Amino acid sequence: MKQQHEPRREMVSWDEVDRLIDHLIPQFKREFTAMVIITRGGIVPGGLLGEAMDITHVLTAAVDFPAQSASERSKLMAWPEFIQFPADDKLRGRPTLIVDDVWGSGRTITAVKNRVSAAGGFPETCVLHFNPY
């Protein structure tokens, strides 16, 4: 029988969150004039980053990947359904930071990045936790 491990949990105070944000910001290679926050997980980190970086043009994107069959492979290859996405004119010509909480397969943030690019924006991505599966 396979032994199950408790998930790793770490409590972080607001002071530590502030320090983490201060550590993250210098790693960006450009200034951003827009931010697209991926709901729901990106709302809190995106809000904190937007405030710290003085980005006032903050937008949201909601993406779903409907299951096309029971196969996990098919789920990973499903086309994204954009439930909510900013109009192209809100992104065109803007260096845009795309924020989410976690990178799993990367398909959500990649779909948003590609759509920002197609709208004429200049996207870069930021996640707080990289957890590929």
Protein Blocks (a to p, Z undefined) as FASTA:
>chain_A
ZZddddddddddfklmmmmmmmmmmmpcbdcfbdcdddfklmmmmmmmmmmnopabdcdd
ddddddfbfblklmmmpccddfbacdfklmgopacddddfbdckommmmmmmmmmmmnop
acddddfbdcdZZ
